Amino acid sequence: MRAIQSTRVVHKAIQIQVRVCNVVKSSANTTGLSNACPDCKGNLSKPNMCRGCNKEVLHGDVLKKYTITKDEQRILTTNELEQLKGIGSTMNVLGTIDKDQFKQSFIVGSYYVLPQTKLKNKSQQQEVEQNKIDYAILKESILQSDNMLAVKFAIRDKEKLGVFTVENDYIVLLSLAYPEFVQEQDEETAIKLDEAQKKMSEKFVESIKPIDLSTVTDSYTETLEKILEGKSDPQAQKKVETSNMWSSL
């Protein structure tokens, strides 16, 4: 499988060389509807400025363009857009997925799903309270189920596949790649370890301390900012080498 990056898994003196490969095919994320300029058919930025001819486009003149490939797009007619209305406007429950069969490698994004509590007028207060009850029932059903609830939904003119889970008392929607876009990995990586090697794996796990993810910062961005400010330290990153790195545990 083609790698997008070669890197190392590092812990103390341990350095394990690996390569990183895409799970989801890149083409799965490049298709979809986007706003287009009526003159040059170029993409629009906010607020409706054409990136091609650098003109502002009135809202009523904006076209919808479907990207098939990087070099192939198609403008949709008004009648074609009418056929798409209503599709994906709701989250449709498809069925259940066995939690043991769920593949985390399919996850491509996540969203909070919260009860609708915004009022248009005071007369809707009772409806809002019922929304909260309905939400709580849905959340409890997800918690009590041995399976995961699969749904179809649409965001920004793209229909997506997802599953519901609960985290910190909120429903979280995990967006999944469609199976047709997931690359199969058939490279053989299974190796039988001897007893000494198994002991090394145990020591490796034991040497890793618990961590609070809220304390982790983006080192890459921080270093880049220091470089731009002229405050970087070229000696900050030092390569660690050892003839038998596992013996350091």
C-alpha positions as CSV (number, residue, x, y, z in Angstrom):
1,M,0.0,0.0,0.0
2,R,1.3,3.5,-0.9
3,A,2.5,5.5,2.1
4,I,1.8,9.2,2.5
5,Q,4.5,9.5,5.1
6,S,7.4,7.6,6.7
7,T,8.0,8.3,10.4
8,R,8.9,6.8,13.8
9,V,6.9,5.9,16.9
10,V,9.1,7.3,19.7
11,H,9.1,6.7,23.5
12,K,12.3,7.5,25.5
13,A,15.0,5.6,23.6
14,I,12.5,3.4,21.7
15,Q,12.2,4.4,18.0
16,I,10.0,2.2,15.8
17,Q,10.1,3.0,12.1
18,V,6.7,3.0,10.4
19,R,4.9,4.3,7.3
20,V,1.5,5.9,7.3
21,C,-1.1,5.0,4.7
22,N,-4.6,6.4,4.0
23,V,-7.5,4.2,5.2
24,V,-10.0,6.3,3.1
25,K,-9.3,6.9,-0.5
26,S,-8.7,10.6,-1.2
27,S,-11.3,10.6,-3.9
28,A,-14.0,10.1,-1.2
29,N,-13.4,13.6,0.1
30,T,-13.0,15.5,-3.2
31,T,-16.5,15.1,-4.6
32,G,-19.5,17.1,-3.7
33,L,-21.5,20.3,-4.4
34,S,-19.9,23.7,-4.2
35,N,-20.9,27.3,-5.0
36,A,-19.8,28.5,-8.4
37,C,-19.5,31.8,-10.3
38,P,-22.1,32.2,-13.2
39,D,-19.4,33.9,-15.4
40,C,-16.2,31.8,-15.1
41,K,-17.6,28.8,-13.2
42,G,-14.9,29.3,-10.6
43,N,-15.2,28.5,-6.9
44,L,-16.6,31.1,-4.5
45,S,-15.1,32.1,-1.2
46,K,-16.9,34.0,1.5
47,P,-18.7,36.3,1.1
48,N,-19.5,35.0,-2.4
49,M,-16.3,36.3,-4.0
50,C,-15.2,34.4,-7.1
51,R,-11.6,33.1,-6.8
52,G,-11.3,33.0,-10.6
53,C,-12.4,36.4,-11.8
54,N,-12.3,38.1,-8.3
55,K,-15.9,39.5,-8.6
56,E,-18.6,39.5,-6.0
57,V,-21.6,37.3,-7.0
58,L,-25.1,38.1,-5.9
59,H,-26.8,35.3,-3.8
60,G,-29.5,34.7,-6.5
61,D,-26.9,34.3,-9.2
62,V,-24.8,31.6,-7.4
63,L,-24.6,28.3,-9.3
64,K,-24.1,24.8,-7.8
65,K,-21.2,22.8,-9.2
66,Y,-20.5,19.1,-8.7
67,T,-16.8,18.1,-8.6
68,I,-16.3,14.7,-10.3
69,T,-12.5,14.9,-10.3
70,K,-10.0,17.6,-9.9
71,D,-10.2,18.5,-13.6
72,E,-13.9,17.7,-14.2
73,Q,-16.9,19.6,-12.8
74,R,-20.5,19.9,-13.9
75,I,-23.0,22.7,-13.2
76,L,-26.4,21.5,-12.1
77,T,-29.6,22.9,-13.5
78,T,-32.5,24.3,-11.4
79,N,-34.6,21.2,-12.2
80,E,-31.7,18.9,-11.1
81,L,-31.3,20.8,-7.8
82,E,-35.0,20.5,-7.1
83,Q,-34.7,16.7,-7.2
84,L,-32.1,16.9,-4.4
85,K,-34.2,19.0,-2.1
86,G,-35.2,17.1,1.0
87,I,-32.6,14.3,0.6
88,G,-30.5,14.3,3.7
89,S,-32.5,17.0,5.5
90,T,-33.1,14.5,8.3
91,M,-31.0,11.9,10.1
92,N,-32.4,8.6,9.0
93,V,-31.8,5.6,11.2
94,L,-30.6,2.7,9.1
95,G,-30.2,0.0,11.7
96,T,-27.8,-1.3,14.3
97,I,-24.1,-2.3,14.1
98,D,-22.5,-4.8,16.5
99,K,-20.1,-2.8,18.7
100,D,-17.6,-5.7,18.4
101,Q,-17.7,-5.5,14.6
102,F,-17.4,-1.7,14.4
103,K,-14.1,-0.5,12.8
104,Q,-12.7,2.7,14.2
105,S,-10.6,3.1,11.1
106,F,-13.8,4.1,9.2
107,I,-14.2,7.3,11.4
108,V,-13.5,10.5,9.4
109,G,-15.0,13.1,11.6
110,S,-17.3,13.8,14.6
111,Y,-20.1,16.2,15.5
112,Y,-22.1,17.0,18.7
113,V,-25.8,16.3,18.4
114,L,-27.8,18.5,20.9
115,P,-31.5,19.0,21.5
116,Q,-33.2,21.9,19.6
117,T,-33.8,24.5,22.3
118,K,-33.8,27.8,20.2
119,L,-37.2,29.5,20.4
120,K,-38.8,31.5,17.6
121,N,-41.5,32.6,19.9
122,K,-42.6,32.0,23.5
123,S,-45.5,29.7,22.4
124,Q,-42.9,27.0,21.5
125,Q,-41.7,26.6,25.1
126,Q,-43.6,23.4,25.5
127,E,-42.2,22.0,22.3
128,V,-38.7,22.8,23.5
129,E,-39.3,20.9,26.8
130,Q,-40.5,17.9,24.8
131,N,-37.4,18.1,22.6
132,K,-35.3,17.8,25.7
133,I,-37.2,14.7,26.9
134,D,-37.0,13.1,23.4
135,Y,-33.3,13.8,23.3
136,A,-32.8,12.2,26.8
137,I,-34.8,9.1,25.7
138,L,-32.6,8.8,22.5
139,K,-29.4,9.2,24.6
140,E,-30.5,6.6,27.1
141,S,-31.4,4.1,24.4
142,I,-27.9,4.5,22.9
143,L,-26.3,4.0,26.3
144,Q,-28.4,0.9,27.1
145,S,-28.0,-0.8,23.6
146,D,-25.3,-3.4,23.0
147,N,-25.2,-2.2,19.4
148,M,-24.4,1.1,17.7
149,L,-27.1,3.1,15.9
150,A,-26.3,3.7,12.2
151,V,-27.7,6.8,10.5
152,K,-27.5,8.6,7.2
153,F,-27.3,12.4,7.2
154,A,-26.2,15.3,5.1
155,I,-24.0,18.3,5.8
156,R,-23.0,21.0,3.2
157,D,-24.6,19.1,0.3
158,K,-22.8,15.9,1.1
159,E,-24.7,12.8,2.3
160,K,-22.7,10.9,5.0
161,L,-22.8,7.7,6.9
162,G,-22.5,7.8,10.7
163,V,-23.1,6.2,14.1
164,F,-24.3,7.6,17.4
165,T,-22.4,7.3,20.6
166,V,-22.6,9.1,24.0
167,E,-19.7,11.1,25.5
168,N,-19.8,13.4,28.6
169,D,-23.6,13.2,28.6
170,Y,-23.9,14.4,25.0
171,I,-24.8,12.4,21.9
172,V,-21.8,12.4,19.5
173,L,-22.2,11.6,15.8
174,L,-19.2,9.8,14.3
175,S,-19.0,10.4,10.6
176,L,-17.9,7.3,8.7
177,A,-16.4,6.6,5.3
178,Y,-18.6,4.5,3.0
179,P,-17.1,1.0,2.8
180,E,-16.6,1.5,-1.0
181,F,-14.1,4.2,-0.2
182,V,-12.1,2.2,2.4
183,Q,-8.9,0.7,1.1
184,E,-8.4,-3.0,2.0
185,Q,-5.1,-3.7,3.8
186,D,-3.7,-7.2,3.0
187,E,-0.1,-6.7,3.9
188,E,1.1,-9.5,6.3
189,T,2.3,-8.0,9.6
190,A,1.7,-10.9,12.0
191,I,4.9,-12.2,13.6
192,K,5.1,-14.8,16.4
193,L,7.1,-13.3,19.3
194,D,9.2,-15.4,21.7
195,E,8.9,-15.1,25.5
196,A,11.7,-12.6,25.7
197,Q,10.1,-10.3,23.1
198,K,6.7,-10.6,24.9
199,K,8.4,-9.4,28.1
200,M,9.8,-6.4,26.2
201,S,6.2,-5.6,25.1
202,E,5.0,-5.7,28.7
203,K,7.9,-3.5,29.8
204,F,7.0,-1.0,27.0
205,V,3.4,-0.7,28.2
206,E,4.4,-0.4,31.9
207,S,6.9,2.4,31.0
208,I,4.1,4.6,29.6
209,K,2.5,6.8,32.3
210,P,-1.1,8.0,32.2
211,I,-1.7,11.4,30.5
212,D,-4.3,14.1,30.6
213,L,-5.0,15.0,26.9
214,S,-6.1,18.5,27.9
215,T,-2.5,19.2,28.7
216,V,-1.2,18.3,25.2
217,T,-0.4,21.1,22.9
218,D,0.4,21.4,19.2
219,S,4.2,21.3,19.2
220,Y,4.5,21.7,15.4
221,T,2.5,24.9,15.4
222,E,4.3,26.3,18.5
223,T,7.7,25.6,16.9
224,L,6.6,27.2,13.6
225,E,5.4,30.3,15.4
226,K,8.8,30.5,17.2
227,I,10.6,30.1,13.9
228,L,8.6,33.0,12.4
229,E,9.3,35.1,15.4
230,G,13.0,34.2,15.3
231,K,13.0,32.5,18.7
232,S,13.5,28.9,17.7
233,D,16.3,26.7,19.1
234,P,17.9,24.5,16.4
235,Q,19.3,22.2,19.2
236,A,15.8,21.5,20.6
237,Q,15.3,18.3,18.6
238,K,18.0,15.8,19.1
239,K,18.1,12.3,17.6
240,V,18.4,9.5,20.1
241,E,20.3,6.4,19.0
242,T,21.0,3.1,20.8
243,S,22.4,-0.2,19.6
244,N,19.6,-2.1,21.4
245,M,16.8,0.4,22.2
246,W,14.6,-2.2,24.0
247,S,17.3,-2.7,26.6
248,S,16.7,0.9,27.7
249,L,13.4,0.0,29.3
